[in-house]
């Protein structure tokens, strides 16, 4: 039986009070998808609301010269247009080897505080499954507690990465966010953990801490996919 990964996309499509659309980021799903498919890993897509998950149009523009992303955009639309509600997967973590959260600014507004998503992450962690996220995807992890009745955060003591404050400022959206992801990750891991980032803005950075795999930005999407494959298949 092929290994299977649950991919959770955002359902949020408005970029704060800017009046601009947002959603999930094309290359951050397209590149891991290509890596997973190459290794015959099955994928199931979910989102908080189910149905069509909003694709950030700016990510389509950014990927105009990226053949992996453009091929995915043209050939796999049914994947993100027919996602299943997150609630449908509660109690089913044992069906999957990993859960993966692509980025885009949308997760900052819904996945970070979505109760069923947090419960699902706790379930995957309790089953010792791989938990992966890239760019703004780690927003889904920052408020998750180790247990439903605990105040200890799941990320406490961990090594992680995610979209940096400098990168957010450079795209001019630091004031539009409900929080800055780097700050929130630093807070979540605490003094015994560590937030890591590339020495150069926009450089590739993937951090593996046991079954937790995180990537910093769009440039890290393929590397994150490869790290997940290595963790799932041992190669």
Protein Blocks (a to p, Z undefined) as FASTA:
>chain_A
ZZdddddddfbfbehjnopacdddfklmmmmmmmmmmnopacddddfkgpjddddfklmm
mmmmmmklmmmmmmmmmmmmmcccfklmgoplmmpmbdcddedjklmmmmmmgmklmmmm
mmmmmnopacddehjlmmmmmmpcfbfkbcbdfkgoiacddddfklmmmnopmmmpgbdf
klmmmmmnommbccdddfbghiacdddehjaccdfblmlmmmmmmmmmmmmnoZZ
